[in-house]
């Protein structure tokens, strides 16, 4: 009989505790600004960059890009790399943050976010080129 009473008490306390824990009010939890989770992709609160800073960034980035490409291909002319590097700089400046521009221009650093943006911009600018025209050459097949 004692085992039956003990089992009944345990079962009743389990039901009561699950009902108490499961109850909640209908009001949503209020979160303050400090309680909101950090979102590394949300740049809406970032400081806006001025047009002068954007121009300074574009010029510095394009110069560095051309210089880097000239070191990689020393026998090439500068004009070959000017257009793609300028295109990449323009694409980067479209959604550039003030912090990224400052790090690049004044501190000579490349933030990781700028590296990702560079890869996307480079892909966009390279794809912009028209494919070569068909030469009309067709290989002769041997029979």
N, C-alpha and C positions, 0 to 999 in steps of 0.2 A: 504494500500500500504506500509506503514511503517513497518508493521509486516512481510510482504513478503520480503522486503529488509533486514531486520534484520536477518530473518531466512536464507536468501541466504548468507549473510556475515558470520554468524556463521558456516554454513555448509562448506563454502569455506575455512575458517580458520581451521576448523577441518581436512579437507582433506590435506591441506598444512602442518599443524603441524605433522600429522601422517606420511607423506612422508619424512619430514625432520628428524624426530626422527628415522624412519626405515632405513635410509641410514647409511651404515658403510663402512669402507675400507676393502679391501680383505686381508690385512695383519693380521696375528694372533697377539694377544696381547703379548708383550714381558714381561716375568716374570723374575725377578731377584731371586737370591737365597733367599733373605730375604722375598720376596713376596710369595714364595711357601708355601702352607698350611702345617701345622704340621701333620705328620702321626705317631701315636704312635706305629704302627706295623712295621715301617721301621727301621730295625736295621743295615742297610748297612753302615751307617756313624758312628756307635758305635766303640769305641776303641776295637781293637782285644785283646784277652786274650792269654797270653803265656801258653805254655805247663806246666811249673812249677806251675803257678797259678791254672791251671785246676786240676793238681794232688793234690795241697793243698786243693782246694775246694772239690774234690771227697773224700779225706780222712776225712776231717772235717765233711762233710755231712753224710757219711756212719757211722762215729762214733756217731754222734748226733742221727741218725735214729735208730741205734741199741739200744742206751741208752733209747730213747723214747719208743721203742717197749718193752724193758725189764721192764720198769716201768708199762706198760699197762698189761703185762703178766709176773708177777714176778717168777712163777714156771717154766718158759721155759728156755732152754739153749741158750746161745749167738749164737751158730752156726746156729740155726734155722733162725735167722734174718739177718745174715751177707750177704748171697747171694742176697736176694731181695733188701736189702739196698744198696749194692754195685751196683747192676743192675740199681737202680733208680738214684744213683749218676752218673753213666756213661751216662745214657740217658740225664740227666740234663746238663752235661758238653758239650754235642754235640753242642748246640747252646746257650751257656752261654755267657753273655756279661761281660766285665771287671767290670762294675759298680755293677752288681748283685753279682759277686764273692766277690768283695770288701765289699759290705754291709753284706754278709753272714759271711765271714771269719773274718774280722776285727771289724765290728760293731755289730755282732750278731743280724742282722735284717733279716727278710724274706720279700723281696719285693713282691708285688702282682703278678708281672709277673713270679716270681719264684714259687709262689703257684700254678698258672695255669700249668706251666711246670711240677711241681711235680705230679699233679693229672694225667696228660697224661702219664708221665713216670711210675707212680705206676700202672696204668691200663695196660700199655704195659708189664711191668715186671711180673705182676700177671698172665696175659694171657699166658705168656711164659711157665708156668708150664704145664706138660702133664696131661690130665684128668686121674682120677684113673682107674685102670684096672677093667674090669667087673669081678665080683666074680663068675659069672655063676649061681648065686642064682635066682631062679624064684619062685615067690609066688604060693602057692597051692590055686586054686580057689575052693570054696565050691559049691556044686551043690544042 
